[in-house]
Amino acid sequence: MEMVVEVSKQAQGHENGVVYPSDNIMLDLHDLKKVYPTPKGDYVVLEHLNLQILKEEFVTIIGHSGCGKTTMLSMIAGLNPISDGRISVLGNPIKGPGPDRGVIFQAPSLMPWMTALQNVKLGVNQVFPHASKSQRKDIAMYYLDKVGLEGAFHKKANELSQGMQQRVGIARAFAIKPKVLLLDEPFGMLDSLTRGELQDILIEIWNKEKITAVMITHDVDEAIFLADRVVMMTSGPRAKIGDVLSIDFERPRTRKSVLEHDDYYKYRKHLIDFLEH
Ligand SMILES: Nc1ncnc2c1ncn2[C@@H]1O[C@H](COP(=O)(O)OP(=O)(O)OP(=O)(O)O)[C@@H](O)[C@H]1O
């Protein structure tokens, strides 16, 4: 990724020795801390966590189970209070959830009695209250079409397979046109074929919409295939960013081209070595 360095010191972000011009930074996590009170006393999950994510970047997050990945993502989403430090979107500290950040969870939590279209329209109606009814419907249909659900607009959510429900979840998140998309193991419960299909759909829409994506995954291959950078978290308590790996494969990528690339096993080894130590 090309770095512009001719900016004043004050307007720069610093991370792992890399300097980013501030107008290129979408998300800034600064000295972030999270403490959960427990019956045995305070549990410090995250401490001194610093991470900057660039506009239009796709970042994947890996780390051992329980290190605090979901905690970090839910704090970015504004759904989990920050104990100390700061999270900013385009330089503005977040104060809670907002339509600038869309979230996709492992289970999409749709309204089961509503159709796919109605589920997507729920978010669209909230975010675009001044658009006409037909404009809002068009937005919802556009994204349902993009995720391959053109024939299932009027199916109730509880009549859809898990993979189809997650497609609705993806459509719903993109339809509110967020600046940042936050994904918490979105394909964790799906079979590998569906998982691959949805990865392709996700990348296609992300690429077209030019938004920033932050995705937690336990799958090292998925982390490499999707990301511009893979962020590795240390094990808790007091977890922080342990290492960051830039994935320099050209886009668009195919699984075949990635697997056949000379650097693929080097990247893979780097991530596995981190997780094993
Ligand atoms: N509300 C809470 N109160 C107390 N402790 C919590 C709370 N939520 C999470 N934790 C603890 O904080 C730690 C981090 O949890 P978190 O779910 O963020 O980890 P994770 O890395 O996303 O895990 P996984 O990969 O298994 O999903 C865990 O030890 C968890 O038990």
The ligand as an SDF file (V2000), in Angstrom:
LIG
                    3D

 31 33  0  0  0  0  0  0  0  0999 V2000
  -19.8330   -9.1830   29.8290 N   0  0  0  0  0  0  0  0  0  0  0  0
  -18.7200   -9.7950   30.2530 C   0  0  0  0  0  0  0  0  0  0  0  0
  -18.4260   -9.8440   31.5620 N   0  0  0  0  0  0  0  0  0  0  0  0
  -17.3150  -10.4590   32.0240 C   0  0  0  0  0  0  0  0  0  0  0  0
  -16.3930  -11.0410   31.2060 N   0  0  0  0  0  0  0  0  0  0  0  0
  -16.6450  -11.0360   29.8890 C   0  0  0  0  0  0  0  0  0  0  0  0
  -17.8170  -10.4090   29.3280 C   0  0  0  0  0  0  0  0  0  0  0  0
  -17.7880  -10.5520   27.9780 N   0  0  0  0  0  0  0  0  0  0  0  0
  -16.6420  -11.2240   27.7120 C   0  0  0  0  0  0  0  0  0  0  0  0
  -15.9680  -11.5150   28.8300 N   0  0  0  0  0  0  0  0  0  0  0  0
  -14.6730  -12.1970   28.9190 C   0  0  0  0  0  0  0  0  0  0  0  0
  -13.7280  -11.4130   28.2220 O   0  0  0  0  0  0  0  0  0  0  0  0
  -12.8220  -12.2480   27.5120 C   0  0  0  0  0  0  0  0  0  0  0  0
  -12.8550  -11.8670   26.0390 C   0  0  0  0  0  0  0  0  0  0  0  0
  -14.1060  -12.2500   25.4570 O   0  0  0  0  0  0  0  0  0  0  0  0
  -14.3990  -12.0600   23.9160 P   0  0  0  0  0  0  0  0  0  0  0  0
  -15.7200  -12.6760   23.6240 O   0  0  0  0  0  0  0  0  0  0  0  0
  -14.2020  -10.6450   23.5520 O   0  0  0  0  0  0  0  0  0  0  0  0
  -13.2080  -12.9370   23.2700 O   0  0  0  0  0  0  0  0  0  0  0  0
  -13.0140  -13.4750   21.7800 P   0  0  0  0  0  0  0  0  0  0  0  0
  -11.5700  -13.3160   21.4690 O   0  0  0  0  0  0  0  0  0  0  0  0
  -13.9850  -12.8220   20.8650 O   0  0  0  0  0  0  0  0  0  0  0  0
  -13.3930  -15.0110   21.9410 O   0  0  0  0  0  0  0  0  0  0  0  0
  -13.8600  -16.0900   20.8520 P   0  0  0  0  0  0  0  0  0  0  0  0
  -12.7640  -16.1590   19.8380 O   0  0  0  0  0  0  0  0  0  0  0  0
  -13.9870  -17.3450   21.6340 O   0  0  0  0  0  0  0  0  0  0  0  0
  -15.1580  -15.6000   20.2750 O   0  0  0  0  0  0  0  0  0  0  0  0
  -13.2460  -13.6740   27.7950 C   0  0  0  0  0  0  0  0  0  0  0  0
  -12.4390  -14.1580   28.8310 O   0  0  0  0  0  0  0  0  0  0  0  0
  -14.6860  -13.5460   28.2360 C   0  0  0  0  0  0  0  0  0  0  0  0
  -15.0260  -14.5730   29.1190 O   0  0  0  0  0  0  0  0  0  0  0  0
  1  2  1  0
  2  3  1  0
  2  7  2  0
  3  4  2  0
  4  5  1  0
  5  6  2  0
  6  7  1  0
  6 10  1  0
  7  8  1  0
  8  9  2  0
  9 10  1  0
 10 11  1  0
 11 12  1  0
 11 30  1  0
 12 13  1  0
 13 14  1  0
 13 28  1  0
 14 15  1  0
 15 16  1  0
 16 17  2  0
 16 18  1  0
 16 19  1  0
 19 20  1  0
 20 21  2  0
 20 22  1  0
 20 23  1  0
 23 24  1  0
 24 25  2  0
 24 26  1  0
 24 27  1  0
 28 29  1  0
 28 30  1  0
 30 31  1  0
M  END
$$$$
